[in-house]
């Protein structure tokens, strides 16, 4: 994890941090700063600690989903190793752009620990696609529960985005399975063969992918509920359907790599998306900043946990049950 952190270009990190500061400065020129500050002052410290603890517990379930997805691709990671990689990725979100930046650290560490690198790459891709599918599912549910929020055109656009995402995922999997390997060099043919084996392993055990999707729904719904609970403690009371509509779309906006960990982008998107529900923009931004403190503290705690796991015998051992077949890229049965 420290090696990954040292490779981060400080100039690029400063530019992304400046992007977050600029977005927040522009945001506070539009929304009343005193409302955001009042929302932060209302938050009891014990409530914040409880939300932080629940946030880390939800991410532990997320680590189980990550290991399940990689396991179907034949990566060969134990739960302790997957937990270490996942928590290191949480810490990486503090250093790399957008919420996807942590995937770089997580995949990099998994590639060093797993005996099947092709399984890590494909499993990580499937895991990220499942997260996006879960967020779109929550947003669609929010639109269905609050049909007056979006007009017919807006609902069609959201459904088209969801359908396009599904089509892109299926097209990519089809190309991977049907692409002719003779066009590439021997080394690339070996990688393609391993990726195909991993893809077929995922396709054969679709029930495991559905289980990972269910765990993803549980994790993201937990984050949404914690945000709503935090908002209520800050004085912002909204119906659940409002959070179902706005929260996942704001998180998808935070995927754009123009800020540090999505800070600023998430708050601006959340304020705009909750405006039709009558939410005061200043309170929404204050709640968003309170949630950012939970994310920052959670990332620091997760980084310390990843370092602690690395010193455990279970975290250092590869624990490969069938080393030779997995090194050849053959997923375990």
C-alpha positions in Angstrom: 0.0 0.0 0.0 2.8 2.4 0.8 4.5 1.6 -2.5 1.3 2.4 -4.3 1.0 5.7 -2.4 4.5 6.7 -3.3 3.8 6.4 -7.0 1.1 9.0 -6.9 2.3 12.2 -8.7 2.1 15.0 -6.2 1.5 17.6 -8.9 -1.6 15.7 -10.1 -2.8 15.2 -6.6 -2.5 19.0 -5.9 -4.4 19.8 -9.1 -7.3 17.5 -8.1 -7.3 19.0 -4.6 -7.4 22.4 -6.2 -10.3 21.2 -8.3 -12.2 20.2 -5.2 -11.4 23.5 -3.5 -12.5 25.4 -6.6 -15.8 23.5 -6.8 -16.6 24.0 -3.1 -15.7 27.7 -3.4 -18.0 28.2 -6.3 -20.7 26.2 -4.5 -20.5 28.4 -1.5 -20.9 31.5 -3.7 -24.3 30.0 -4.7 -25.6 28.4 -1.5 -25.6 30.0 2.0 -22.5 29.0 3.9 -24.2 29.6 7.3 -26.7 26.8 6.5 -24.0 24.3 5.8 -22.1 25.3 9.0 -25.3 25.1 11.1 -25.9 21.6 9.8 -22.4 20.5 10.8 -22.8 22.1 14.2 -26.0 20.2 14.9 -24.3 16.8 14.3 -23.7 15.1 17.7 -20.3 13.5 18.0 -21.7 10.1 19.2 -24.0 10.0 16.1 -21.0 10.6 13.9 -19.0 7.8 15.6 -21.9 5.4 15.2 -22.2 6.3 11.5 -18.5 5.7 11.1 -18.6 2.3 12.8 -21.6 1.3 10.6 -19.8 2.6 7.5 -16.8 0.4 8.2 -19.0 -2.6 8.9 -20.8 -2.1 5.6 -17.4 -2.0 3.8 -16.5 -5.3 5.4 -19.6 -6.8 3.7 -18.3 -5.0 0.5 -15.0 -6.9 1.0 -16.9 -10.2 1.1 -18.6 -9.2 -2.2 -15.3 -8.3 -3.7 -13.8 -11.7 -2.7 -16.9 -13.5 -4.0 -16.6 -11.8 -7.4 -12.9 -12.4 -7.7 -13.4 -16.0 -6.6 -15.8 -16.7 -9.5 -13.1 -15.3 -11.8 -10.6 -17.7 -10.3 -8.4 -15.1 -8.6 -7.7 -17.3 -5.6 -7.7 -14.8 -2.7 -8.7 -15.6 0.8 -11.1 -13.4 2.7 -8.3 -11.9 4.8 -6.3 -11.0 1.6 -9.5 -9.6 0.0 -10.2 -7.5 3.1 -6.6 -6.2 3.0 -6.9 -5.2 -0.7 -10.3 -3.7 -0.2 -9.3 -1.6 2.8 -6.2 -0.5 1.0 -8.4 0.6 -1.8 -10.5 2.7 0.6 -7.3 4.4 1.8 -6.3 4.9 -1.9 -9.5 7.0 -2.5 -7.9 9.7 -0.3 -4.9 9.9 -2.7 -6.2 9.2 -6.2 -8.9 10.9 -8.4 -12.6 10.2 -8.0 -14.0 7.2 -6.1 -12.5 4.9 -8.8 -9.0 5.9 -7.8 -9.0 3.4 -4.9 -9.5 0.6 -7.5 -6.0 1.2 -8.7 -4.5 0.5 -5.3 -6.9 -2.4 -4.7 -6.2 -4.1 -8.0 -2.4 -3.5 -7.7 -2.3 -5.2 -4.3 -4.5 -8.1 -5.4 -2.2 -8.7 -8.4 0.7 -9.2 -6.0 -1.2 -11.5 -3.7 -3.3 -13.6 -6.1 -1.9 -16.5 -8.1 -4.2 -15.8 -11.1 -3.8 -12.2 -12.3 -6.3 -12.6 -15.1 -8.9 -13.5 -12.5 -8.1 -10.4 -10.5 -8.4 -8.1 -13.6 -11.7 -9.6 -14.8 -13.1 -10.0 -11.3 -12.3 -6.4 -10.4 -14.0 -5.2 -13.6 -17.1 -7.2 -12.9 -17.1 -5.9 -9.3 -17.0 -2.3 -10.5 -19.7 -3.0 -13.1 -21.9 -4.5 -10.4 -21.5 -1.4 -8.3 -22.6 0.8 -11.2 -25.5 -1.5 -11.8 -26.5 -1.3 -8.2 -26.4 2.5 -8.2 -28.5 2.6 -11.3 -31.0 0.2 -9.8 -31.4 2.4 -6.7 -31.9 5.5 -8.9 -34.5 3.7 -11.0 -36.3 2.7 -7.8 -36.2 6.3 -6.6 -37.7 7.5 -9.9 -40.5 4.9 -9.8 -41.3 5.9 -6.2 -41.3 9.6 -7.1 -42.6 9.8 -10.7 -43.3 13.5 -10.5 -39.6 14.3 -9.9 -38.6 13.5 -13.4 -40.7 14.1 -16.5 -41.3 11.4 -19.1 -38.2 12.6 -21.0 -36.0 12.4 -17.9 -37.3 8.9 -17.0 -36.6 7.7 -20.5 -33.1 9.1 -20.4 -32.3 7.3 -17.1 -33.7 4.0 -18.4 -31.7 4.5 -21.6 -28.5 5.0 -19.5 -29.2 1.8 -17.6 -29.9 -0.1 -20.8 -26.8 1.3 -22.4 -24.6 0.2 -19.5 -26.0 -3.3 -19.6 -25.5 -3.5 -23.4 -21.8 -2.3 -23.1 -21.1 -4.9 -20.4 -22.6 -7.7 -22.5 -20.9 -6.5 -25.6 -17.5 -6.5 -23.9 -18.0 -10.0 -22.6 -19.0 -11.2 -26.0 -15.9 -9.6 -27.7 -13.7 -11.2 -25.0 -15.2 -14.7 -25.7 -15.3 -14.4 -29.5 -12.0 -12.5 -30.2 -9.6 -14.5 -32.3 -6.3 -15.0 -30.4 -4.2 -15.7 -33.5 -3.9 -12.0 -34.2 -1.8 -11.4 -31.1 1.6 -12.4 -29.8 2.2 -15.5 -27.7 2.3 -13.6 -24.5 -0.9 -11.7 -25.2 -2.6 -15.0 -26.3 -1.8 -16.5 -22.9 -3.4 -13.5 -21.2 -6.4 -13.7 -23.5 -6.8 -17.4 -22.8 -6.7 -16.7 -19.0 -9.2 -13.9 -19.3 -11.5 -16.2 -21.3 -11.2 -19.0 -18.7 -12.0 -16.5 -16.0 -15.0 -15.1 -18.0 -16.4 -18.6 -18.6 -16.0 -19.4 -14.9 -18.1 -16.3 -14.1 -20.7 -17.2 -16.7 -21.0 -20.7 -15.4 -21.8 -19.6 -11.8 -24.3 -16.9 -12.5 -25.9 -17.5 -9.1 -22.7 -16.3 -7.5 -22.8 -13.1 -9.5 -26.4 -12.5 -8.5 -25.3 -13.1 -4.9 -22.6 -10.5 -5.3 -25.2 -8.1 -6.8 -27.4 -8.7 -3.8 -24.5 -7.9 -1.4 -23.8 -4.8 -3.4 -27.4 -3.7 -3.0 -27.1 -4.3 0.7 -23.9 -2.3 1.0 -25.1 0.7 -1.1 -28.5 0.7 0.6 -26.6 0.8 3.9 -24.6 3.8 2.8 -27.8 5.6 1.6 -29.5 4.9 4.9 -26.5 6.1 6.9 -26.5 9.3 4.8 -30.2 9.9 5.5 -29.7 9.2 9.2 -26.8 11.7 9.3 -28.9 14.2 7.4 -31.7 13.9 10.0 -29.2 14.5 12.8 -28.1 17.6 10.9 -31.6 18.9 10.6 -32.4 17.8 7.1 -35.5 15.6 7.0 -36.4 14.1 3.6 -38.5 11.1 2.5 -36.6 7.9 1.6 -37.6 8.1 -2.0 -35.7 11.4 -2.3 -32.5 9.8 -1.2 -33.1 6.8 -3.4 -33.3 9.1 -6.4 -30.6 11.6 -5.6 -27.9 9.7 -3.6 -26.9 7.1 -6.2 -26.9 9.6 -9.1 -24.7 11.9 -7.0 -22.3 9.1 -6.4 -22.2 8.3 -10.1 -21.3 11.9 -10.7 -18.4 11.6 -8.3 -16.8 9.0 -10.6 -15.7 11.9 -12.9 -11.9 12.2 -12.1 -11.8 16.0 -11.7 -11.6 16.3 -8.0 -9.9 14.6 -5.0 -12.1 11.6 -4.1 -15.2 13.2 -5.6 -15.2 16.0 -3.0 -17.2 18.9 -4.2 -18.7 17.1 -7.2 -20.8 14.9 -4.9 -22.1 17.8 -2.8 -22.9 19.9 -5.9 -24.8 17.0 -7.6 -26.6 16.1 -4.4 -27.8 19.7 -3.9 -29.1 19.9 -7.4 -30.8 16.5 -7.3 -32.5 17.2 -4.0 -33.8 20.6 -5.0 -37.0 19.3 -6.5 -37.8 17.7 -3.1 -37.7 21.1 -1.4 -34.3 20.6 0.4 -32.3 23.7 1.3 -29.1 23.7 -0.7 -27.0 24.9 2.2 -28.2 22.0 4.4 -27.6 19.5 1.7 -24.0 20.7 1.2 -23.5 20.6 5.0 -24.8 17.0 5.1 -22.5 16.2 2.2 -19.5 17.6 3.9 -20.4 15.6 7.1 -20.5 12.5 5.0 -17.1 13.4 3.5 -15.7 13.4 7.0 -17.0 9.9 7.5 -15.4 8.8 4.2 -12.1 10.4 5.1 -12.0 9.0 8.6 -13.1 5.6 7.3 -10.3 5.6 4.7 -7.7 6.4 7.3 -9.0 3.6 9.6 -9.1 1.2 6.7 -5.5 2.0 5.8 -4.4 1.3 9.3 -6.4 -2.0 9.2 -4.8 -3.0 5.9 -1.3 -2.4 7.4 -2.3 -4.4 10.5 -3.6 -7.3 8.4 -0.4 -7.3 6.4 1.5 -8.2 9.6 -0.8 -11.1 10.4 0.3 -14.6 9.3 -3.0 -15.1 7.5 -2.5 -11.8 5.6 1.0 -12.7 4.5 0.3 -16.3 3.4 -0.9 -16.9 -0.1 -3.1 -19.8 1.0 -3.4 -21.3 -2.5 -5.3 -24.5 -2.4 -4.4 -25.6 -5.8 -1.3 -23.7 -6.8 -0.4 -25.3 -10.1 -3.8 -25.1 -11.8 -4.4 -21.5 -10.7 -1.0 -20.3 -11.9 -2.0 -21.6 -15.3 -5.1 -19.5 -15.1 -7.5 -22.4 -14.4 -10.2 -21.3 -11.9 -10.8 -23.6 -8.9 -13.7 -25.8 -9.1 
